């Protein structure tokens, strides 16, 4: 123990600082919890959204698949609809492409440009992509279309979040 005595003024200062700190912490903790809780909440459904497209119905011709899900932004929940172009490649594997053009974010369509059949076409600046989503050189897009990861859930197609294509 220290031999110096604590004066009444120091004792009162320490006591009021400690009590004030506990009171401030008691008021701030619910606010911090309120702000952080939605971020830490676990989504039990996982990252894949089940679509209404059966795996057995997918052919080698790209078809547009729309799927909806609830997106939560902090305390606000909204219904969001996304789209994918889905087909089976030559190996029989499913390919799910994002319809968002990598040039300016317009929406691409399959086989709508009469001058370039069997291509994805972006009408904003005449952007072209091949069937596998690769951008055609000499057109505005600078990167291939993003790819959705997929899995099968009870015979139906489930899509994850679109990600840029990993080049070999």
C-alpha atoms as an extended CHARMM CRD file, in Angstrom:
* protein
*
       168  EXT
         1         1  UNK       CA              0.0000000000        0.0000000000        0.0000000000  PROA      1               0.0000000000
         2         2  UNK       CA              1.0630000000        3.4800000000       -0.7290000000  PROA      2               0.0000000000
         3         3  UNK       CA              1.9930000000        5.7450000000        2.1500000000  PROA      3               0.0000000000
         4         4  UNK       CA              0.4360000000        8.7360000000        0.4270000000  PROA      4               0.0000000000
         5         5  UNK       CA             -3.0200000000        9.5330000000        1.6180000000  PROA      5               0.0000000000
         6         6  UNK       CA             -5.8520000000       10.0680000000       -0.8380000000  PROA      6               0.0000000000
         7         7  UNK       CA             -7.4730000000       13.3920000000       -0.3130000000  PROA      7               0.0000000000
         8         8  UNK       CA            -11.2180000000       13.7840000000       -0.2100000000  PROA      8               0.0000000000
         9         9  UNK       CA            -11.1210000000       15.6180000000       -3.5210000000  PROA      9               0.0000000000
        10        10  UNK       CA             -9.1820000000       12.7790000000       -5.2320000000  PROA      10              0.0000000000
        11        11  UNK       CA            -11.5000000000       10.1560000000       -3.7270000000  PROA      11              0.0000000000
        12        12  UNK       CA            -14.5770000000       12.0260000000       -4.9950000000  PROA      12              0.0000000000
        13        13  UNK       CA            -12.9640000000       12.4500000000       -8.4290000000  PROA      13              0.0000000000
        14        14  UNK       CA            -12.1410000000        8.7030000000       -8.7040000000  PROA      14              0.0000000000
        15        15  UNK       CA            -15.5880000000        7.6870000000       -7.4820000000  PROA      15              0.0000000000
        16        16  UNK       CA            -17.4780000000        9.9850000000       -9.8520000000  PROA      16              0.0000000000
        17        17  UNK       CA            -15.2970000000        8.9480000000      -12.8070000000  PROA      17              0.0000000000
        18        18  UNK       CA            -15.8930000000        5.2520000000      -12.0940000000  PROA      18              0.0000000000
        19        19  UNK       CA            -19.6520000000        5.6460000000      -11.6050000000  PROA      19              0.0000000000
        20        20  UNK       CA            -19.8970000000        7.8370000000      -14.7310000000  PROA      20              0.0000000000
        21        21  UNK       CA            -17.9780000000        5.2440000000      -16.7470000000  PROA      21              0.0000000000
        22        22  UNK       CA            -20.3010000000        2.4310000000      -15.6440000000  PROA      22              0.0000000000
        23        23  UNK       CA            -23.3730000000        4.5380000000      -16.4380000000  PROA      23              0.0000000000
        24        24  UNK       CA            -22.0270000000        5.4430000000      -19.9000000000  PROA      24              0.0000000000
        25        25  UNK       CA            -21.2280000000        1.7890000000      -20.6200000000  PROA      25              0.0000000000
        26        26  UNK       CA            -24.7240000000        0.7930000000      -19.5030000000  PROA      26              0.0000000000
        27        27  UNK       CA            -26.2740000000        3.2690000000      -21.9280000000  PROA      27              0.0000000000
        28        28  UNK       CA            -23.9350000000        2.5180000000      -24.8620000000  PROA      28              0.0000000000
        29        29  UNK       CA            -24.0450000000       -1.2890000000      -24.7860000000  PROA      29              0.0000000000
        30        30  UNK       CA            -27.6550000000       -1.5870000000      -26.0170000000  PROA      30              0.0000000000
        31        31  UNK       CA            -26.9180000000        0.9080000000      -28.7990000000  PROA      31              0.0000000000
        32        32  UNK       CA            -23.8200000000       -0.9980000000      -29.8960000000  PROA      32              0.0000000000
        33        33  UNK       CA            -25.7400000000       -4.2840000000      -29.7830000000  PROA      33              0.0000000000
        34        34  UNK       CA            -28.5870000000       -2.7320000000      -31.7980000000  PROA      34              0.0000000000
        35        35  UNK       CA            -26.1420000000       -1.5750000000      -34.4910000000  PROA      35              0.0000000000
        36        36  UNK       CA            -24.0350000000       -4.7460000000      -34.6980000000  PROA      36              0.0000000000
        37        37  UNK       CA            -26.6640000000       -7.4790000000      -34.2340000000  PROA      37              0.0000000000
        38        38  UNK       CA            -28.0170000000       -7.5790000000      -37.8340000000  PROA      38              0.0000000000
        39        39  UNK       CA            -24.5040000000       -7.8850000000      -39.2090000000  PROA      39              0.0000000000
        40        40  UNK       CA            -23.6900000000      -10.8790000000      -37.0080000000  PROA      40              0.0000000000
        41        41  UNK       CA            -26.9750000000      -12.7070000000      -37.6480000000  PROA      41              0.0000000000
        42        42  UNK       CA            -26.4010000000      -16.0700000000      -39.3820000000  PROA      42              0.0000000000
        43        43  UNK       CA            -28.4850000000      -16.9520000000      -42.4260000000  PROA      43              0.0000000000
        44        44  UNK       CA            -29.6540000000      -20.5670000000      -41.9630000000  PROA      44              0.0000000000
        45        45  UNK       CA            -30.7220000000      -20.8730000000      -45.6270000000  PROA      45              0.0000000000
        46        46  UNK       CA            -27.1550000000      -20.5960000000      -46.8670000000  PROA      46              0.0000000000
        47        47  UNK       CA            -25.8300000000      -18.7180000000      -49.8600000000  PROA      47              0.0000000000
        48        48  UNK       CA            -27.7640000000      -20.5600000000      -52.5940000000  PROA      48              0.0000000000
        49        49  UNK       CA            -31.2190000000      -19.5370000000      -53.8500000000  PROA      49              0.0000000000
        50        50  UNK       CA            -33.4150000000      -22.3210000000      -55.2120000000  PROA      50              0.0000000000
        51        51  UNK       CA            -34.9710000000      -21.4110000000      -58.5710000000  PROA      51              0.0000000000
        52        52  UNK       CA            -38.0890000000      -22.8590000000      -60.1630000000  PROA      52              0.0000000000
        53        53  UNK       CA            -36.0120000000      -24.4300000000      -62.9740000000  PROA      53              0.0000000000
        54        54  UNK       CA            -35.6870000000      -28.2200000000      -62.9110000000  PROA      54              0.0000000000
        55        55  UNK       CA            -32.2210000000      -29.5780000000      -63.6680000000  PROA      55              0.0000000000
        56        56  UNK       CA            -33.7500000000      -32.1060000000      -66.0630000000  PROA      56              0.0000000000
        57        57  UNK       CA            -35.3490000000      -29.3020000000      -68.1350000000  PROA      57              0.0000000000
        58        58  UNK       CA            -32.0490000000      -27.5370000000      -68.8650000000  PROA      58              0.0000000000
        59        59  UNK       CA            -30.8410000000      -28.0230000000      -72.4510000000  PROA      59              0.0000000000
        60        60  UNK       CA            -27.9000000000      -26.7780000000      -74.5040000000  PROA      60              0.0000000000
        61        61  UNK       CA            -29.8760000000      -23.6410000000      -75.4980000000  PROA      61              0.0000000000
        62        62  UNK       CA            -29.4600000000      -20.7520000000      -73.0080000000  PROA      62              0.0000000000
        63        63  UNK       CA            -32.6900000000      -19.8750000000      -71.2170000000  PROA      63              0.0000000000
        64        64  UNK       CA            -33.4030000000      -16.9760000000      -68.9170000000  PROA      64              0.0000000000
        65        65  UNK       CA            -34.0160000000      -18.0040000000      -65.3110000000  PROA      65              0.0000000000
        66        66  UNK       CA            -35.4340000000      -15.4160000000      -62.9090000000  PROA      66              0.0000000000
        67        67  UNK       CA            -35.1400000000      -16.0140000000      -59.1820000000  PROA      67              0.0000000000
        68        68  UNK       CA            -36.2140000000      -13.9440000000      -56.1940000000  PROA      68              0.0000000000
        69        69  UNK       CA            -34.9430000000      -13.7470000000      -52.6480000000  PROA      69              0.0000000000
        70        70  UNK       CA            -35.1950000000      -11.5340000000      -49.6060000000  PROA      70              0.0000000000
        71        71  UNK       CA            -32.2420000000       -9.2340000000      -49.1050000000  PROA      71              0.0000000000
        72        72  UNK       CA            -31.7480000000       -7.6660000000      -45.7210000000  PROA      72              0.0000000000
        73        73  UNK       CA            -29.8820000000       -4.3990000000      -45.4210000000  PROA      73              0.0000000000
        74        74  UNK       CA            -29.5000000000       -3.8130000000      -41.6860000000  PROA      74              0.0000000000
        75        75  UNK       CA            -33.1600000000       -3.5480000000      -40.6030000000  PROA      75              0.0000000000
        76        76  UNK       CA            -34.7010000000       -3.1090000000      -44.0520000000  PROA      76              0.0000000000
        77        77  UNK       CA            -35.8200000000       -6.2190000000      -45.9150000000  PROA      77              0.0000000000
        78        78  UNK       CA            -36.5040000000       -6.0920000000      -49.6550000000  PROA      78              0.0000000000
        79        79  UNK       CA            -37.5680000000       -8.6280000000      -52.2860000000  PROA      79              0.0000000000
        80        80  UNK       CA            -34.8610000000       -8.7680000000      -54.9790000000  PROA      80              0.0000000000
        81        81  UNK       CA            -35.1800000000      -10.4590000000      -58.3730000000  PROA      81              0.0000000000
        82        82  UNK       CA            -32.0590000000      -11.5920000000      -60.2320000000  PROA      82              0.0000000000
        83        83  UNK       CA            -31.6250000000      -13.2500000000      -63.5960000000  PROA      83              0.0000000000
        84        84  UNK       CA            -29.2680000000      -15.8660000000      -65.0020000000  PROA      84              0.0000000000
        85        85  UNK       CA            -28.7490000000      -17.3630000000      -68.4410000000  PROA      85              0.0000000000
        86        86  UNK       CA            -28.5620000000      -21.1330000000      -67.9140000000  PROA      86              0.0000000000
        87        87  UNK       CA            -27.6560000000      -23.9700000000      -70.2910000000  PROA      87              0.0000000000
        88        88  UNK       CA            -25.7000000000      -27.2320000000      -70.4700000000  PROA      88              0.0000000000
        89        89  UNK       CA            -22.3430000000      -27.1720000000      -72.2380000000  PROA      89              0.0000000000
        90        90  UNK       CA            -20.9050000000      -29.8840000000      -74.5280000000  PROA      90              0.0000000000
        91        91  UNK       CA            -19.7780000000      -31.9190000000      -71.4990000000  PROA      91              0.0000000000
        92        92  UNK       CA            -23.2960000000      -31.8390000000      -70.0160000000  PROA      92              0.0000000000
        93        93  UNK       CA            -22.2750000000      -29.4740000000      -67.2370000000  PROA      93              0.0000000000
        94        94  UNK       CA            -24.5280000000      -26.6020000000      -66.2530000000  PROA      94              0.0000000000
        95        95  UNK       CA            -23.3530000000      -23.0820000000      -67.0240000000  PROA      95              0.0000000000
        96        96  UNK       CA            -25.1130000000      -20.1620000000      -65.3200000000  PROA      96              0.0000000000
        97        97  UNK       CA            -24.0960000000      -16.7140000000      -66.5610000000  PROA      97              0.0000000000
        98        98  UNK       CA            -24.9370000000      -13.2880000000      -65.2070000000  PROA      98              0.0000000000
        99        99  UNK       CA            -26.7850000000      -11.0910000000      -67.7160000000  PROA      99              0.0000000000
       100       100  UNK       CA            -24.9350000000       -7.9470000000      -66.5930000000  PROA      100             0.0000000000
       101       101  UNK       CA            -22.6190000000       -6.5950000000      -69.3050000000  PROA      101             0.0000000000
       102       102  UNK       CA            -19.0940000000       -5.8890000000      -68.0690000000  PROA      102             0.0000000000
       103       103  UNK       CA            -18.8990000000       -2.6830000000      -70.0970000000  PROA      103             0.0000000000
       104       104  UNK       CA            -21.5530000000       -0.4390000000      -68.5300000000  PROA      104             0.0000000000
       105       105  UNK       CA            -23.8330000000       -2.8350000000      -66.6500000000  PROA      105             0.0000000000
       106       106  UNK       CA            -26.6030000000       -3.1380000000      -69.2400000000  PROA      106             0.0000000000
       107       107  UNK       CA            -28.5040000000       -6.4130000000      -69.6190000000  PROA      107             0.0000000000
       108       108  UNK       CA            -27.4190000000       -8.8590000000      -72.3120000000  PROA      108             0.0000000000
       109       109  UNK       CA            -29.8450000000      -11.0780000000      -74.2280000000  PROA      109             0.0000000000
       110       110  UNK       CA            -29.2540000000      -14.3550000000      -76.0020000000  PROA      110             0.0000000000
       111       111  UNK       CA            -29.5110000000      -14.5280000000      -79.7910000000  PROA      111             0.0000000000
       112       112  UNK       CA            -31.2540000000      -11.1630000000      -80.3270000000  PROA      112             0.0000000000
       113       113  UNK       CA            -28.7490000000       -9.6110000000      -82.7570000000  PROA      113             0.0000000000
       114       114  UNK       CA            -29.5310000000      -10.7860000000      -86.2980000000  PROA      114             0.0000000000
       115       115  UNK       CA            -26.0130000000       -9.8670000000      -87.4940000000  PROA      115             0.0000000000
       116       116  UNK       CA            -24.4150000000      -12.0970000000      -84.8080000000  PROA      116             0.0000000000
       117       117  UNK       CA            -26.5580000000      -15.1700000000      -84.1610000000  PROA      117             0.0000000000
       118       118  UNK       CA            -25.7490000000      -17.5260000000      -81.2930000000  PROA      118             0.0000000000
       119       119  UNK       CA            -24.1780000000      -14.7230000000      -79.2280000000  PROA      119             0.0000000000
       120       120  UNK       CA            -25.1100000000      -12.7740000000      -76.1380000000  PROA      120             0.0000000000
       121       121  UNK       CA            -25.7570000000       -9.2040000000      -77.2740000000  PROA      121             0.0000000000
       122       122  UNK       CA            -25.6840000000       -5.9860000000      -75.2570000000  PROA      122             0.0000000000
       123       123  UNK       CA            -27.8480000000       -3.3620000000      -76.9920000000  PROA      123             0.0000000000
       124       124  UNK       CA            -26.2720000000       -0.3870000000      -75.1650000000  PROA      124             0.0000000000
       125       125  UNK       CA            -23.0510000000       -0.2820000000      -77.1970000000  PROA      125             0.0000000000
       126       126  UNK       CA            -23.2820000000       -3.3980000000      -79.4030000000  PROA      126             0.0000000000
       127       127  UNK       CA            -21.3000000000       -5.5680000000      -77.0070000000  PROA      127             0.0000000000
       128       128  UNK       CA            -20.9480000000       -9.2480000000      -77.8820000000  PROA      128             0.0000000000
       129       129  UNK       CA            -20.2180000000      -12.3800000000      -75.8680000000  PROA      129             0.0000000000
       130       130  UNK       CA            -19.8720000000      -15.9370000000      -77.0960000000  PROA      130             0.0000000000
       131       131  UNK       CA            -22.1710000000      -18.6530000000      -75.7700000000  PROA      131             0.0000000000
       132       132  UNK       CA            -19.7770000000      -19.4620000000      -72.9240000000  PROA      132             0.0000000000
       133       133  UNK       CA            -19.7880000000      -15.7960000000      -71.8200000000  PROA      133             0.0000000000
       134       134  UNK       CA            -16.3950000000      -14.8250000000      -73.2130000000  PROA      134             0.0000000000
       135       135  UNK       CA            -16.2520000000      -11.2730000000      -74.5180000000  PROA      135             0.0000000000
       136       136  UNK       CA            -15.6860000000      -10.9370000000      -78.2760000000  PROA      136             0.0000000000
       137       137  UNK       CA            -12.5060000000       -8.9540000000      -79.0670000000  PROA      137             0.0000000000
       138       138  UNK       CA            -13.1460000000       -5.6280000000      -80.7770000000  PROA      138             0.0000000000
       139       139  UNK       CA            -16.4220000000       -5.0170000000      -78.9520000000  PROA      139             0.0000000000
       140       140  UNK       CA            -16.8110000000       -2.7640000000      -75.8710000000  PROA      140             0.0000000000
       141       141  UNK       CA            -16.9090000000       -5.3950000000      -73.0730000000  PROA      141             0.0000000000
       142       142  UNK       CA            -13.4930000000       -5.8090000000      -71.4840000000  PROA      142             0.0000000000
       143       143  UNK       CA            -14.1530000000       -8.9700000000      -69.4740000000  PROA      143             0.0000000000
       144       144  UNK       CA            -16.2610000000      -12.1340000000      -69.7060000000  PROA      144             0.0000000000
       145       145  UNK       CA            -19.6790000000      -12.3950000000      -68.0750000000  PROA      145             0.0000000000
       146       146  UNK       CA            -19.7480000000      -13.3200000000      -64.3920000000  PROA      146             0.0000000000
       147       147  UNK       CA            -20.6070000000      -16.9080000000      -63.5030000000  PROA      147             0.0000000000
       148       148  UNK       CA            -23.0810000000      -18.1330000000      -60.8970000000  PROA      148             0.0000000000
       149       149  UNK       CA            -22.0250000000      -21.1080000000      -58.7820000000  PROA      149             0.0000000000
       150       150  UNK       CA            -24.7840000000      -23.7040000000      -58.7500000000  PROA      150             0.0000000000
       151       151  UNK       CA            -25.9130000000      -26.8660000000      -57.0560000000  PROA      151             0.0000000000
       152       152  UNK       CA            -28.8760000000      -29.2050000000      -57.2490000000  PROA      152             0.0000000000
       153       153  UNK       CA            -31.4750000000      -29.1050000000      -54.4800000000  PROA      153             0.0000000000
       154       154  UNK       CA            -34.2180000000      -31.7320000000      -54.7480000000  PROA      154             0.0000000000
       155       155  UNK       CA            -33.9700000000      -31.7420000000      -58.5580000000  PROA      155             0.0000000000
       156       156  UNK       CA            -34.0820000000      -27.9690000000      -58.8700000000  PROA      156             0.0000000000
       157       157  UNK       CA            -31.3240000000      -25.5320000000      -59.7730000000  PROA      157             0.0000000000
       158       158  UNK       CA            -29.9460000000      -23.4430000000      -56.8930000000  PROA      158             0.0000000000
       159       159  UNK       CA            -27.7330000000      -20.4570000000      -57.6800000000  PROA      159             0.0000000000
       160       160  UNK       CA            -25.2070000000      -18.6610000000      -55.4980000000  PROA      160             0.0000000000
       161       161  UNK       CA            -23.7720000000      -15.1720000000      -55.8190000000  PROA      161             0.0000000000
       162       162  UNK       CA            -22.3150000000      -14.2970000000      -59.2440000000  PROA      162             0.0000000000
       163       163  UNK       CA            -18.5550000000      -13.9590000000      -59.3020000000  PROA      163             0.0000000000
       164       164  UNK       CA            -16.0130000000      -13.0020000000      -61.9700000000  PROA      164             0.0000000000
       165       165  UNK       CA            -14.8070000000      -15.9050000000      -64.0540000000  PROA      165             0.0000000000
       166       166  UNK       CA            -11.5230000000      -17.4850000000      -62.9880000000  PROA      166             0.0000000000
       167       167  UNK       CA             -9.2920000000      -17.6520000000      -66.0240000000  PROA      167             0.0000000000
       168       168  UNK       CA             -7.1570000000      -20.7480000000      -66.5830000000  PROA      168             0.0000000000
